[in-house]
Amino acid sequence: MAVVRKTVSLPEELYKEVASEREGFSEIVRKALEEYLREQKEEKADFFVGEIKGLGHWRRKGICP
């Protein structure tokens, strides 16, 4: 897998908290991004399943689980 280097800006306190962890900063950021993308995919899938079932309108209104 190719590695990409990026510069990120974040609050100093957040960086200090992450830097004090045993895992490296890059590993923590990688895991956080993977989790974020997984959640986004799940939300999109849930939305489309609801639309397909015709429940999207009611789900968005909080009437249907």
BELUR-V88223 format. One record per residue. N is the residue number from 1. RES is the residue in one letter. SS is DSSP state (hx for helix, st for strand, lp for the rest). PSI is psi in radians with two decimals (none if undefined). D_FIRST is the distance of its C-alpha to the first C-alpha in Angstrom with 2 decimals. Layout:
BEGIN
N&RES&SS&PSI&D_FIRST  N&RES&SS&PSI&D_FIRST
END
This chain:
BEGIN
1&M&lp&2.32&0.00  2&A&lp&2.62&3.80  3&V&lp&2.35&6.49  4&V&lp&2.33&9.70  5&R&lp&2.24&13.02  6&K&lp&2.66&15.81  7&T&lp&2.29&19.36  8&V&lp&2.61&20.86  9&S&lp&2.27&24.53  10&L&lp&2.80&25.85  11&P&lp&2.46&29.12  12&E&hx&-0.69&29.72  13&E&hx&-0.69&30.90  14&L&hx&-0.78&27.73  15&Y&hx&-0.79&25.70  16&K&hx&-0.72&28.23  17&E&hx&-0.77&28.01  18&V&hx&-0.71&24.24  19&A&hx&-0.42&24.41  20&S&lp&-0.14&26.97  21&E&lp&2.78&24.70  22&R&lp&-0.69&23.46  23&E&lp&2.73&19.76  24&G&lp&2.74&18.17  25&F&hx&-0.82&18.36  26&S&hx&-0.70&14.66  27&E&hx&-0.72&14.24  28&I&hx&-0.76&17.30  29&V&hx&-0.75&16.27  30&R&hx&-0.83&12.94  31&K&hx&-0.72&15.20  32&A&hx&-0.73&17.85  33&L&hx&-0.70&15.87  34&E&hx&-0.77&14.62  35&E&hx&-0.75&18.30  36&Y&hx&-0.83&19.63  37&L&hx&-0.67&17.75  38&R&hx&-0.78&18.85  39&E&hx&-0.71&22.38  40&Q&hx&-0.73&22.45  41&K&hx&-0.72&21.60  42&E&hx&-0.73&24.29  43&E&hx&-0.74&26.77  44&K&hx&-0.75&26.32  45&A&hx&-0.77&26.74  46&D&hx&-0.70&29.80  47&F&hx&-0.83&31.26  48&F&hx&-0.63&31.04  49&V&hx&-0.75&32.43  50&G&hx&-0.71&35.27  51&E&hx&-0.73&35.93  52&I&hx&-0.70&36.03  53&K&lp&-0.08&38.46  54&G&lp&0.27&40.54  55&L&lp&-0.02&40.19  56&G&hx&-0.79&38.06  57&H&hx&-0.81&41.15  58&W&hx&-0.62&42.55  59&R&hx&-0.75&39.30  60&R&hx&-0.53&38.84  61&K&lp&-0.08&42.41  62&G&lp&0.28&41.78  63&I&lp&-0.56&44.41  64&C&lp&2.35&42.26  65&P&lp&none&39.61
END
